[in-house]
Structures are given as C-alpha cells and as structure tokens.
Amino acid sequence: MATWVLRDIGELLTAAGPTANGATRSEQVASAESALGLVQDATLVVNDGKIHFAGPSHEAPAIHLLPQPVMVQTARGQLVTPGLCDPHTHLLWAGDRSREFDLRNLGASYQTIAAQGGGIVSTVRSTSAASDEDLSSGLRARLYSALQLGTTACEVKSGYGLWPNAELRLLRLISAVAHDHPCAVSPTFLCHVPPPEALEGSTRARLLMDLATALPAARTIGAEAVDVYCDVGAFTLAETLHLLETGKLAGLGLRCHAEQFTYTGAAAAAARLGALSVEHLEQLDGAGRAALAASGTIANLLPGAALTLRLPWPDAAALRHDGVRIALGTDCNPGSSYSQSQPLMMSLACTQMGLSCAEAWLAVTLNAAHSIGHRDRGQLRVGDRADVVLWEAEHYRQVCQQLGGNPVRSVWVGGRQYVRDGLLIEASDSI
C-alpha cells in the first residue's frame, strides 16, 4: 500500500491529547478540549494503512525520506479527524414502520403500539420473511450510508429474531457482511425482548435456557458481545444478569439496554459485571452513575431515540460530574431512531444534553471506539489504523453546529479512500 500525505490541514483533531478530570464545568470543558489533541497547520502521513505521522507541518518528515511512492494532496485548510465510531445500532432489518412514526406523532405511546402488534414484533415478522440476500443487501446499504457520514467503525446488533436460532441466523449475516465491508463492524448478539408466545411460564423458561445455550455458538460465528434489554416488557433484572453472566463465561463482551423507560438497576448491575457499555440511561440514578464510574463502563447515550420517543434526555451533566465516560450512538433502527448520522447525534447532544462540542467529539471518536473494544481506532496516533475523515469545515465546532446535511468530504478506512467529494467511490490507495 502506498504512502500518502495530506498537507495544509487547517485543524487536525487527533483525540490523543492529555486528559484530566475537572470538578467545575469550566474545568470539564477545558479537559475535553485538551483531550482533542488539536493541531493547527498540520500534516498527516499514512503508510501501509497506519498513521505514520500526525502533527505540525513544520515537524513532518520530508517527502524524500518516506517510503516510496508518495502521493500528496492538500486539505485546503479544512478540518481532519479520526473516523467516527457508532457504538449502538440495529442496522439489520426488513420492513417498514413509518405508520408507527405517524401514530406516535398523533399521541400513541411506544408501549401502546407494541401491545397492538407493532414495534419490535412487527419488524421481527418482516425480518423473518425476508431472504438472506435482501437482509444482507439492506445492511450493506445502511453501512455505506453511515460511511458517507463519516462513520468508519460500527457496532451492529442482531435482535429481530427473538428466538435463538433466528438470532443466530441474523448474526451469521452480520458477520458475513462484516468480513468484506470497508466499515469495521462489531457484531453483537442481542437478547431483545421475549416473543409474544414466551411471556410467561414454561415457554419463557425454555427461551431463557435456549438463549443462554446459544451464546457460545454466537461467539463462534463472530459475535464480539452480548446485549440484553432490561425493561418492562423485555427481560427482568434477574434474567438479564443470568444472560450477561453466561455471555461473560462464553468470552463475550457485555452490553445492556438499561434504564430507558423504567428504572431497573440493570445499569449498575451490568457495570459490576464489567460491562463495556450500558445504553440509553434516561432513568439512571446516582447509584447507577457511581457504579459506572467505578467500573469504567461507558455510558452510550442515544439522542435519536430520546428525541423520537419524546423521552427525558439522559442526565449528561450528572454523568460528567460523577466521572462517567460518555459515548454517543445513533441507535439506528426502523422504529425509534431512523438515522445513521453521528454528526446529527453530536448536534443533538450539544443542544439538548448540554455537551460541549469537544465532549461530543470525544463521544463519537475515542470513547465510542473504546465502548466497542477497539483500542486502535478513534484516535490519530502513530501506529493506529488510518481511519480518517476530511470535513467541509475549518473548525471542529462547525460540525456540531450544523443540523442536518453532510459536511463530510473524504473518508479513508485503513488508509484506503472510500468517499471523495462526499460521494462513495471504489476503494483506492489514491487520495
């Protein structure tokens, strides 16, 4: 793979600066800005798909000293950042739930729609009826849409099968797409909700036993983590802990949908088990925040779902105060957050949750990458994968300010370019 140089970078966001906790809000903001590792008038050098140099132009290695051949391009004074990571998605599905969107706008609740056969169960029916080819094609298309919006690494959950064999089918499709898609995919086995026929009694007990039995198989076919949805109408706290503990024994990373509609204590319990992340957290309490801070578990906040479902916004200020690391995800799904745009999630997190622009950037780069177990992404450090985005912006704050649209100009994954002038292209070593 050729060496390439991106020079004349107006602002380089490396997400590799020093970090420190701050007690006051001004200290927190200053710490986040420092952690961005901003470099003005910068140069980026990539060799063999990895970062060779990222820093001030006057310190960049001379072209003739680099491994040849060398290709050079100008950033025209624009912003360059790590590729974005999306740590929470449901990108594999079939069917349409736009009517439910309209019903919610007319006053119907999420729970009412679900009780009438809509919601997740509706998507399960459509997904079950769809061919493997159609499901895989839909997943690829959504991943490419995310890539155009700057996302180079993405967690993708199963979850629209409900019964274990159906979930394993979906996981196989996710793993197959992950094998050859430029966007780095982290497959997750999701224990979503019990199917209607397994709400109680012996059938529910069999479902739990079969889900637990399926987790080692899920690991074998590519799952990196297990996620369990704990809430009213989903799994109880005891059931959630059983499935998470079984997943841990199977070598899977742990995630948990927790405290979205009701408080269950699942976030704190998952954190004590060593979960990588807990998701949603609109109803999280102080004990939950303390458990997350103590364990290092990352809070994955999902502004798209809170907005669409008109839920209270997660208390980002309290999370910051208690020292919890925050990541942002799209929660992209056909019912409650139909968006692949991490730039939009940053804007919502700033305007609705009070994150600073610097905090929002850390939440979709470094913190998001760590929440899916990727330590060589989310930063631009020497030796890391060259997942890079060039923006139509001069400063990082401009991306957060924009509501809608797509300011992405170019995207590279592992040093190969896949987006140029905002459009998808065939993979190229050329810049």
ZAGU-617877 format. One record per residue (C-alpha): residue number from 1; residue in one letter; z negated, x negated, y. Coordinates in pm, whole numbers, always signed. Each point is the difference from the previous one (the first is absolute). Example, Ala and Ser with C-alpha at 12.3 -4.5 7.8 and 13.67 -1.06 7.14 Angstrom:
SITE|seq|type|w|u|v
SITE|1|A|-780|-1230|-450
SITE|2|S|+66|-137|+344
This chain:
SITE|seq|type|w|u|v
SITE|1|M|+0|+0|+0
SITE|2|A|+98|-134|+339
SITE|3|T|-231|-102|+280
SITE|4|W|+14|+219|+307
SITE|5|V|-150|-22|+345
SITE|6|L|-80|+285|+235
SITE|7|R|-48|-147|+347
SITE|8|D|-58|+137|+350
SITE|9|I|-271|+237|-127
SITE|10|G|-169|+154|+302
SITE|11|E|-317|+88|-189
SITE|12|L|-83|-94|-359
SITE|13|L|-275|+203|-168
SITE|14|T|-125|-205|-295
SITE|15|A|-314|+203|-91
SITE|16|A|-145|-339|-89
SITE|17|G|-237|-65|+286
SITE|18|P|-377|-43|-14
SITE|19|T|-209|+314|-48
SITE|20|A|-349|+90|+109
SITE|21|N|-208|+317|+5
SITE|22|G|-89|+148|+335
SITE|23|A|-295|+223|+83
SITE|24|T|+143|+152|+318
SITE|25|R|+335|+175|+28
SITE|26|S|+137|-272|+226
SITE|27|E|-105|-264|-255
SITE|28|Q|+167|+198|-282
SITE|29|V|+326|+22|+195
SITE|30|A|-11|-369|+89
SITE|31|S|-63|-90|-364
SITE|32|A|+297|+208|-117
SITE|33|E|+226|-156|+263
SITE|34|S|-110|-346|-111
SITE|35|A|+69|+90|-364
SITE|36|L|+361|+84|+88
SITE|37|G|+63|-373|+39
SITE|38|L|+249|+57|+281
SITE|39|V|+238|-279|+97
SITE|40|Q|+222|+19|+308
SITE|41|D|+339|-174|+11
SITE|42|A|-4|-52|-376
SITE|43|T|+223|-113|-285
SITE|44|L|-2|+111|-364
SITE|45|V|+138|-217|-280
SITE|46|V|+55|+137|-351
SITE|47|N|+87|-206|-306
SITE|48|D|+42|+121|-356
SITE|49|G|-128|+345|+91
SITE|50|K|-329|-126|+145
SITE|51|I|-136|-77|+344
SITE|52|H|+63|-368|+79
SITE|53|F|-112|+11|+365
SITE|54|A|-129|+272|+233
SITE|55|G|-117|-114|+339
SITE|56|P|+86|-123|+350
SITE|57|S|+359|-106|+46
SITE|58|H|-97|-339|+139
SITE|59|E|-176|-78|-331
SITE|60|A|+284|+118|-227
SITE|61|P|+161|-255|-232
SITE|62|A|+335|-139|+106
SITE|63|I|+298|+171|-162
SITE|64|H|+129|-323|-154
SITE|65|L|-331|-56|-177
SITE|66|L|+11|+337|-181
SITE|67|P|+147|+58|-348
SITE|68|Q|+373|+56|+50
SITE|69|P|+199|+213|+59
SITE|70|V|-182|+160|+293
SITE|71|M|+95|+329|+166
SITE|72|V|-128|+72|+351
SITE|73|Q|-27|+326|+191
SITE|74|T|-166|+105|+324
SITE|75|A|-259|+278|+27
SITE|76|R|+102|+54|+364
SITE|77|G|-360|-12|+118
SITE|78|Q|-106|+290|-223
SITE|79|L|-305|+64|-219
SITE|80|V|-20|-137|-356
SITE|81|T|-271|+105|-247
SITE|82|P|-84|+2|-370
SITE|83|G|+156|+277|-203
SITE|84|L|-212|+313|+2
SITE|85|C|-192|+114|-308
SITE|86|D|-53|+365|-91
SITE|87|P|-309|+21|-224
SITE|88|H|+11|+372|-85
SITE|89|T|+312|+198|-95
SITE|90|H|+117|+272|-238
SITE|91|L|+370|-88|+18
SITE|92|L|+108|+124|-344
SITE|93|W|+64|+374|-5
SITE|94|A|+257|+277|-25
SITE|95|G|+15|+337|+171
SITE|96|D|-53|+143|+347
SITE|97|R|-319|+124|+169
SITE|98|S|+127|+72|+349
SITE|99|R|-97|+369|-34
SITE|100|E|-362|-110|-46
SITE|101|F|+28|-199|+320
SITE|102|D|+103|+318|+178
SITE|103|L|-280|+202|-164
SITE|104|R|-262|-249|+121
SITE|105|N|+143|+29|+351
SITE|106|L|-54|+376|-31
SITE|107|G|-365|-46|-98
SITE|108|A|-9|-45|-379
SITE|109|S|-238|-268|-125
SITE|110|Y|+84|-278|-244
SITE|111|Q|-239|+156|-252
SITE|112|T|+151|+351|+39
SITE|113|I|+351|-131|-60
SITE|114|A|-120|-189|-308
SITE|115|A|-174|+309|-138
SITE|116|Q|+330|+190|+27
SITE|117|G|+181|-255|-217
SITE|118|G|+122|-224|+279
SITE|119|G|-117|-345|+99
SITE|120|I|-15|-279|-255
SITE|121|V|+67|+233|-295
SITE|122|S|+327|+109|+160
SITE|123|T|+116|-362|+20
SITE|124|V|-112|-57|-358
SITE|125|R|+230|+279|-121
SITE|126|S|+298|-137|+190
SITE|127|T|-70|-358|-104
SITE|128|S|-35|+96|-365
SITE|129|A|+337|+174|+9
SITE|130|A|+181|-291|+169
SITE|131|S|+188|-268|-192
SITE|132|D|-117|-361|-8
SITE|133|E|+318|-95|+186
SITE|134|D|-62|+246|+282
SITE|135|L|-366|-100|+35
SITE|136|S|+85|-371|+9
SITE|137|S|+278|+58|+251
SITE|138|G|-236|+192|+229
SITE|139|L|-261|-275|-22
SITE|140|R|+254|-271|+82
SITE|141|A|+127|+194|+300
SITE|142|R|-351|+50|+141
SITE|143|L|-81|-368|-49
SITE|144|Y|+316|-96|+187
SITE|145|S|-98|+236|+283
SITE|146|A|-339|-173|+15
SITE|147|L|+172|-340|+0
SITE|148|Q|+210|+99|+301
SITE|149|L|-325|+86|+175
SITE|150|G|-143|-346|-64
SITE|151|T|-194|+56|-324
SITE|152|T|+55|-282|-246
SITE|153|A|-286|+71|-245
SITE|154|C|-100|+344|-118
SITE|155|E|-250|+155|-238
SITE|156|V|+154|+289|-197
SITE|157|K|-211|+245|-202
SITE|158|S|+86|+219|-292
SITE|159|G|-185|+330|+20
SITE|160|Y|+254|+278|-37
SITE|161|G|-26|+19|-377
SITE|162|L|-373|+83|-34
SITE|163|W|-3|-28|-380
SITE|164|P|-22|-363|-119
SITE|165|N|+338|-21|-175
SITE|166|A|+173|+144|+305
SITE|167|E|-181|-248|+224
SITE|168|L|+104|-289|-223
SITE|169|R|+361|+117|+25
SITE|170|L|-20|-15|+379
SITE|171|L|-172|-336|-9
SITE|172|R|+280|-142|-215
SITE|173|L|+253|+116|+259
SITE|174|I|-201|-156|+284
SITE|175|S|-27|-328|-190
SITE|176|A|+373|-3|-75
SITE|177|V|+91|+55|+366
SITE|178|A|-257|-261|+102
SITE|179|H|+179|-253|-219
SITE|180|D|+321|-3|+203
SITE|181|H|-81|+140|+346
SITE|182|P|-34|-237|+298
SITE|183|C|-312|+180|+119
SITE|184|A|-294|-139|-198
SITE|185|V|-147|+297|-190
SITE|186|S|-357|+20|-130
SITE|187|P|-13|+278|-264
SITE|188|T|-318|+208|-23
SITE|189|F|-97|+245|-274
SITE|190|L|-137|+304|+184
SITE|191|C|-238|+251|-156
SITE|192|H|+97|+262|+256
SITE|193|V|-140|+344|-87
SITE|194|P|-61|+180|-330
SITE|195|P|+293|+229|-91
SITE|196|P|-73|+375|+29
SITE|197|E|-39|+32|-377
SITE|198|A|-270|-272|-7
SITE|199|L|-246|+116|+261
SITE|200|E|-293|+42|-236
SITE|201|G|-128|-9|-354
SITE|202|S|+143|-190|-293
SITE|203|T|+345|-37|+158
SITE|204|R|-148|-180|+298
SITE|205|A|-206|-224|-228
SITE|206|R|+317|-87|-193
SITE|207|L|+184|-76|+325
SITE|208|L|-271|-243|+107
SITE|209|M|-3|-168|-339
SITE|210|D|+379|-31|-4
SITE|211|L|+12|-136|+357
SITE|212|A|-258|-264|-86
SITE|213|T|+194|-91|-315
SITE|214|A|+323|-32|+202
SITE|215|L|-136|-259|+244
SITE|216|P|+49|-308|-222
SITE|217|A|+355|+119|-68
SITE|218|A|+53|+42|+373
SITE|219|R|-101|-362|+52
SITE|220|T|+246|-110|-267
SITE|221|I|+297|+173|+163
SITE|222|G|-60|-133|+347
SITE|223|A|-287|+180|+172
SITE|224|E|-201|-228|+227
SITE|225|A|-269|+256|+81
SITE|226|V|-144|+340|-85
SITE|227|D|-73|+257|+269
SITE|228|V|-211|+313|-50
SITE|229|Y|-10|+298|+236
SITE|230|C|-359|+120|+41
SITE|231|D|-37|+331|+183
SITE|232|V|-38|+374|-48
SITE|233|G|+286|+108|-226
SITE|234|A|+55|-356|-118
SITE|235|F|-238|-220|-202
SITE|236|T|-378|+3|+27
SITE|237|L|-196|-308|+91
SITE|238|A|-113|-52|-360
SITE|239|E|+358|+37|-128
SITE|240|T|+127|-234|+272
SITE|241|L|-252|-271|-87
SITE|242|H|+82|+27|-370
SITE|243|L|+372|-47|+66
SITE|244|L|-56|-284|+246
SITE|245|E|-236|-181|-236
SITE|246|T|+253|+38|-283
SITE|247|G|+277|-130|+225
SITE|248|K|-210|-299|+96
SITE|249|L|-54|-85|-366
SITE|250|A|+377|+24|-49
SITE|251|G|+55|-263|+270
SITE|252|L|+125|+237|+269
SITE|253|G|-87|-20|+366
SITE|254|L|-193|+300|+130
SITE|255|R|+88|+251|+273
SITE|256|C|-141|+341|+80
SITE|257|H|+109|+302|+203
SITE|258|A|-338|+79|+152
SITE|259|E|-172|+215|+262
SITE|260|Q|+317|+173|+118
SITE|261|F|-90|+370|+3
SITE|262|T|-363|-20|-115
SITE|263|Y|-265|-268|-30
SITE|264|T|-49|-106|-364
SITE|265|G|-152|-347|+17
SITE|266|A|+306|-138|-177
SITE|267|A|+81|-261|+265
SITE|268|A|-339|-168|-31
SITE|269|A|+4|+24|-379
SITE|270|A|+351|-152|-22
SITE|271|A|-101|-278|+237
SITE|272|R|-298|-88|-220
SITE|273|L|+244|-32|-292
SITE|274|G|+201|-253|+200
SITE|275|A|+290|+222|+109
SITE|276|L|+281|-168|+193
SITE|277|S|+23|+302|+227
SITE|278|V|-111|+356|+59
SITE|279|E|+237|+249|+163
SITE|280|H|-12|+279|+262
SITE|281|L|-375|+1|+94
SITE|282|E|+3|+284|+252
SITE|283|Q|-348|+106|-126
SITE|284|L|-151|-346|-52
SITE|285|D|-368|-47|+91
SITE|286|G|-214|-296|+100
SITE|287|A|-104|-81|-356
SITE|288|G|+366|-13|-98
SITE|289|R|+84|-232|+288
SITE|290|A|-289|-229|-94
SITE|291|A|+121|-18|-361
SITE|292|L|+354|-86|+112
SITE|293|A|-122|-271|+233
SITE|294|A|-224|-153|-266
SITE|295|S|+272|-6|-266
SITE|296|G|+295|-101|+217
SITE|297|T|+187|+311|-115
SITE|298|I|+274|+87|+250
SITE|299|A|+16|+343|+164
SITE|300|N|+359|+126|-25
SITE|301|L|+35|+258|+278
SITE|302|L|+294|+240|-13
SITE|303|P|+82|+145|+342
SITE|304|G|+304|+195|-123
SITE|305|A|-209|+212|-237
SITE|306|A|-273|+65|+256
SITE|307|L|+264|+106|+254
SITE|308|T|+199|+225|-235
SITE|309|L|-304|+168|-156
SITE|310|R|-187|+23|+334
SITE|311|L|-303|-180|-140
SITE|312|P|-261|-180|+207
SITE|313|W|+112|-354|+69
SITE|314|P|-181|-271|-198
SITE|315|D|-277|-160|+204
SITE|316|A|+166|-335|+62
SITE|317|A|-256|-93|+265
SITE|318|A|-288|+34|-247
SITE|319|L|+194|-197|-263
SITE|320|R|+58|-282|+250
SITE|321|H|-363|+4|+110
SITE|322|D|-118|-34|-359
SITE|323|G|+236|-287|-77
SITE|324|V|+245|+182|-230
SITE|325|R|+354|-135|-16
SITE|326|I|+261|+267|+82
SITE|327|A|+353|+34|-136
SITE|328|L|+256|+268|+82
SITE|329|G|+237|+173|-241
SITE|330|T|+260|+272|+28
SITE|331|D|-121|+207|-297
SITE|332|C|+369|+90|-26
SITE|333|N|+32|+310|-220
SITE|334|P|+201|+324|-1
SITE|335|G|-281|+225|+117
SITE|336|S|-257|-142|+237
SITE|337|S|+145|-317|+157
SITE|338|Y|+378|-21|-19
SITE|339|S|+58|-332|+173
SITE|340|Q|+82|-356|-102
SITE|341|S|-68|-138|+348
SITE|342|Q|-282|-249|+35
SITE|343|P|+85|-47|+372
SITE|344|L|-73|+372|+45
SITE|345|M|-332|-40|-185
SITE|346|M|-92|-281|+239
SITE|347|S|+74|+223|+298
SITE|348|L|-209|+284|-142
SITE|349|A|-288|-235|-83
SITE|350|C|-2|-125|+359
SITE|351|T|+37|+337|+175
SITE|352|Q|-212|+213|-234
SITE|353|M|-252|-240|-159
SITE|354|G|-54|-243|+285
SITE|355|L|+124|-316|-169
SITE|356|S|+119|-272|+231
SITE|357|C|+358|-114|-48
SITE|358|A|-127|-324|-152
SITE|359|E|-219|+190|-248
SITE|360|A|+293|+220|-97
SITE|361|W|+217|-304|-69
SITE|362|L|-265|-159|-221
SITE|363|A|-31|+333|-181
SITE|364|V|+369|+1|-105
SITE|365|T|+33|-372|-72
SITE|366|L|-291|-215|-117
SITE|367|N|-247|+276|-91
SITE|368|A|+262|+221|-164
SITE|369|A|+129|-291|-210
SITE|370|H|-352|-88|-114
SITE|371|S|-70|+364|-90
SITE|372|I|+278|-15|-261
SITE|373|G|-107|-342|-123
SITE|374|H|+276|-204|+167
SITE|375|R|-134|-323|+147
SITE|376|D|+338|-158|+75
SITE|377|R|+126|+283|+219
SITE|378|G|-106|+153|+330
SITE|379|Q|-10|-340|+173
SITE|380|L|+242|-268|+114
SITE|381|R|-169|-315|-128
SITE|382|V|+162|-309|-144
SITE|383|G|+57|+63|-371
SITE|384|D|-14|+381|+20
SITE|385|R|+296|+222|-95
SITE|386|A|+246|+32|+284
SITE|387|D|-28|+376|+55
SITE|388|V|+99|+19|+365
SITE|389|V|+91|+268|+255
SITE|390|L|+184|-46|+331
SITE|391|W|-69|+283|+245
SITE|392|E|+179|+141|+302
SITE|393|A|-313|-71|+201
SITE|394|E|-133|-286|+208
SITE|395|H|-367|+56|-79
SITE|396|Y|-200|+139|-293
SITE|397|R|-149|+279|+210
SITE|398|Q|+344|+150|+68
SITE|399|V|+43|+92|-367
SITE|400|C|-328|+195|-4
SITE|401|Q|+87|+178|+323
SITE|402|Q|+326|+141|-135
SITE|403|L|-26|+346|-158
SITE|404|G|+288|+47|-238
SITE|405|G|+323|-192|-15
SITE|406|N|+40|-331|-178
SITE|407|P|-39|-324|+192
SITE|408|V|+75|-217|-308
SITE|409|R|+303|-227|+43
SITE|410|S|-9|-232|-303
SITE|411|V|-201|-26|-321
SITE|412|W|-26|-285|-248
SITE|413|V|-176|+21|-336
SITE|414|G|-71|-326|-179
SITE|415|G|+230|-171|+249
SITE|416|R|+300|+227|-72
SITE|417|Q|+125|+232|+271
SITE|418|Y|+30|+370|-84
SITE|419|V|+11|+161|+345
SITE|420|R|+217|-118|+290
SITE|421|D|+33|+181|+334
SITE|422|G|-211|+280|-145
SITE|423|L|+237|+61|-293
SITE|424|L|-36|-74|-370
SITE|425|I|+230|-277|-123
SITE|426|E|+69|-170|-329
SITE|427|A|-259|-268|-68
SITE|428|S|+91|-318|+177
SITE|429|D|-136|-352|+47
SITE|430|S|+172|+5|+338
SITE|431|I|-177|+105|+316
